[in-house]
Amino acid sequence: MVTNRLLISLIVSLLLAFSATSIAQETAAGNAEAASREKFRSLDEDVQDLKKEVLDLNRDLFLLEEELLFPANSQVAFFLSLDVGEYFNLDSVNLKIDGKEVANYLYTEREADALVRGGVHRVHMANLKTGDHELIAVFTGGGPNTRDYRRGATLTFDKGIGSKYIELEITDRVKKQQPEFVIKEWE
């Protein structure tokens, strides 16, 4: 990551030096006004092209960094979804994997509203060894009759080779007028 930033800083410095040198040469030469405008446009186009290349390089470096930090064979991603939301107003979710807290996310009113409208939030992404793991998710929020609500759900899952995606789903149980918290693996 430091190398990426150093590379980007070097490219930006070269752009500025190139720009300053070109402008100084144009001024010193004293070319006609029309010729200098044309060179300035050309220089501006060159700077814009270099800027685009730097942005593309930055995007590629970000993707490479993600790939190195989270290789596909050990990657596990945890997503949260909310269906209906009449019996539960989400405030926060806390995730523990194998007894270690890995994520604690506090939702704003706007984020919770986006989840009610069908959004999905990636709560956490991790690298896990192959084998069995236990996930404990604790949901905090307002339940029926505006009382505080704190519920947990557990899933023991087998992490094999390849990516794994797990969904934390909050749904309404209309018959019981209670929220239901389900953790399931995506196929």
C-alpha positions as CSV (number, residue, x, y, z in Angstrom):
1,M,0.0,0.0,0.0
2,V,2.9,2.3,0.8
3,T,4.5,1.4,-2.5
4,N,1.2,2.2,-4.3
5,R,1.0,5.7,-2.7
6,L,4.7,6.3,-3.3
7,L,4.2,5.4,-7.0
8,I,1.2,7.7,-7.3
9,S,3.1,10.5,-5.6
10,L,6.0,10.1,-8.0
11,I,3.8,10.2,-11.0
12,V,2.0,13.3,-9.8
13,S,5.4,15.0,-9.1
14,L,6.5,14.1,-12.6
15,L,3.3,15.6,-14.0
16,L,3.8,18.8,-12.1
17,A,7.5,19.0,-13.1
18,F,6.6,18.3,-16.7
19,S,3.9,21.0,-16.6
20,A,6.1,23.6,-15.0
21,T,9.0,23.0,-17.3
22,S,6.8,23.2,-20.4
23,I,5.2,26.4,-19.3
24,A,8.5,28.0,-18.5
25,Q,9.9,27.1,-21.9
26,E,6.9,28.6,-23.6
27,T,7.2,31.8,-21.7
28,A,11.0,32.1,-22.3
29,A,10.7,31.5,-26.0
30,G,8.3,34.3,-26.5
31,N,6.4,32.6,-29.3
32,A,3.5,34.3,-30.9
33,E,0.3,34.3,-28.9
34,A,-1.6,31.9,-31.2
35,A,1.3,29.4,-31.1
36,S,1.5,29.5,-27.3
37,R,-2.2,28.9,-27.0
38,E,-2.0,25.9,-29.2
39,K,1.0,24.5,-27.2
40,F,-0.9,25.1,-24.0
41,R,-3.9,23.2,-25.3
42,S,-1.6,20.4,-26.3
43,L,0.1,20.4,-22.9
44,D,-3.3,20.5,-21.2
45,E,-4.4,17.5,-23.2
46,D,-1.2,15.7,-22.3
47,V,-1.7,16.5,-18.6
48,Q,-5.3,15.2,-18.8
49,D,-4.2,12.0,-20.5
50,L,-1.5,11.5,-17.8
51,K,-4.1,12.2,-15.1
52,K,-6.4,9.6,-16.6
53,E,-3.6,7.1,-16.7
54,V,-2.7,7.8,-13.0
55,L,-6.4,7.2,-12.0
56,D,-6.5,4.0,-14.0
57,L,-3.3,2.8,-12.4
58,N,-4.6,3.7,-8.9
59,R,-7.8,1.6,-9.6
60,D,-5.7,-1.3,-10.8
61,L,-3.5,-1.1,-7.7
62,F,-6.5,-1.0,-5.5
63,L,-7.9,-4.1,-7.1
64,L,-4.6,-5.9,-6.8
65,E,-4.3,-4.9,-3.2
66,E,-7.8,-6.4,-2.5
67,E,-6.8,-9.5,-4.3
68,L,-3.7,-9.9,-2.2
69,L,-5.4,-9.1,1.1
70,F,-8.4,-11.4,0.4
71,P,-7.5,-14.3,-1.9
72,A,-10.5,-16.1,-3.3
73,N,-9.6,-19.5,-1.8
74,S,-9.8,-18.2,1.8
75,Q,-12.3,-15.4,1.5
76,V,-15.5,-15.3,3.5
77,A,-18.0,-12.4,3.2
78,F,-20.9,-11.6,5.5
79,F,-23.9,-9.7,4.2
80,L,-26.9,-8.3,6.1
81,S,-30.4,-8.0,4.6
82,L,-33.7,-6.8,6.1
83,D,-37.1,-7.9,4.9
84,V,-40.2,-5.8,5.7
85,G,-38.9,-4.4,9.1
86,E,-42.2,-3.8,10.8
87,Y,-41.3,-5.7,14.0
88,F,-37.7,-4.7,14.3
89,N,-35.8,-1.4,13.8
90,L,-32.1,-2.2,13.3
91,D,-29.5,-0.3,15.3
92,S,-26.4,-2.4,15.2
93,V,-25.0,-5.8,14.5
94,N,-22.0,-7.5,16.2
95,L,-20.2,-10.5,14.6
96,K,-18.0,-13.1,16.3
97,I,-16.2,-15.8,14.5
98,D,-14.8,-18.7,16.6
99,G,-15.3,-16.5,19.7
100,K,-13.4,-13.5,18.4
101,E,-15.2,-10.2,17.7
102,V,-14.6,-9.3,14.1
103,A,-17.2,-6.7,13.3
104,N,-19.4,-4.3,15.1
105,Y,-21.5,-2.0,12.9
106,L,-23.8,0.8,14.0
107,Y,-26.4,1.7,11.4
108,T,-27.7,5.2,10.7
109,E,-31.4,5.8,10.1
110,R,-30.6,6.3,6.4
111,E,-28.7,3.0,6.1
112,A,-31.4,1.0,8.0
113,D,-34.0,2.6,5.6
114,A,-32.0,1.5,2.6
115,L,-32.0,-2.1,4.0
116,V,-35.8,-2.0,4.5
117,R,-36.1,-1.0,0.8
118,G,-34.2,-4.0,-0.3
119,G,-30.5,-3.1,0.1
120,V,-27.8,-5.5,1.2
121,H,-24.8,-4.5,3.3
122,R,-21.5,-6.2,3.4
123,V,-20.8,-6.2,7.1
124,H,-17.4,-8.0,7.1
125,M,-15.0,-9.7,4.8
126,A,-12.4,-12.1,6.2
127,N,-9.8,-14.8,5.4
128,L,-10.5,-18.1,7.1
129,K,-8.7,-21.4,7.0
130,T,-10.6,-24.4,5.7
131,G,-12.6,-26.3,8.3
132,D,-15.5,-25.7,10.7
133,H,-16.1,-22.2,12.1
134,E,-18.8,-20.8,14.3
135,L,-20.5,-17.5,13.6
136,I,-22.4,-15.6,16.2
137,A,-24.4,-12.6,15.2
138,V,-26.0,-10.3,17.8
139,F,-28.6,-7.8,16.5
140,T,-29.6,-4.8,18.6
141,G,-32.5,-2.5,17.9
142,G,-36.1,-1.6,18.7
143,G,-38.6,-4.5,18.7
144,P,-42.4,-4.7,18.9
145,N,-44.1,-2.0,21.1
146,T,-41.0,0.2,20.9
147,R,-39.0,-1.9,23.4
148,D,-35.3,-2.5,23.2
149,Y,-34.5,-5.7,21.5
150,R,-31.3,-7.8,21.5
151,R,-31.2,-11.1,19.7
152,G,-28.5,-13.5,18.6
153,A,-28.2,-16.1,15.9
154,T,-25.6,-18.8,15.4
155,L,-24.3,-20.8,12.4
156,T,-21.6,-23.4,12.3
157,F,-20.3,-23.6,8.7
158,D,-17.7,-25.5,6.9
159,K,-15.2,-23.3,5.0
160,G,-13.9,-25.3,2.1
161,I,-11.7,-24.1,-0.8
162,G,-13.1,-21.2,-2.6
163,S,-15.1,-18.1,-1.6
164,K,-18.0,-18.4,0.8
165,Y,-20.8,-15.9,1.2
166,I,-23.0,-15.8,4.3
167,E,-26.2,-13.8,4.7
168,L,-27.6,-12.5,8.0
169,E,-31.3,-12.1,7.3
170,I,-33.8,-10.3,9.5
171,T,-37.5,-11.0,8.6
172,D,-40.8,-10.4,10.2
173,R,-42.9,-13.4,11.5
174,V,-46.4,-12.0,11.1
175,K,-48.1,-14.8,13.0
176,K,-46.0,-14.2,16.1
177,Q,-45.6,-10.5,15.5
178,Q,-41.9,-10.9,16.2
179,P,-38.7,-10.5,14.1
180,E,-36.8,-13.6,13.0
181,F,-33.0,-13.7,12.7
182,V,-31.7,-16.3,10.2
183,I,-28.1,-16.9,9.1
184,K,-27.7,-18.8,5.9
185,E,-25.0,-19.7,3.4
186,W,-25.4,-18.5,-0.2
187,E,-25.0,-21.3,-2.8
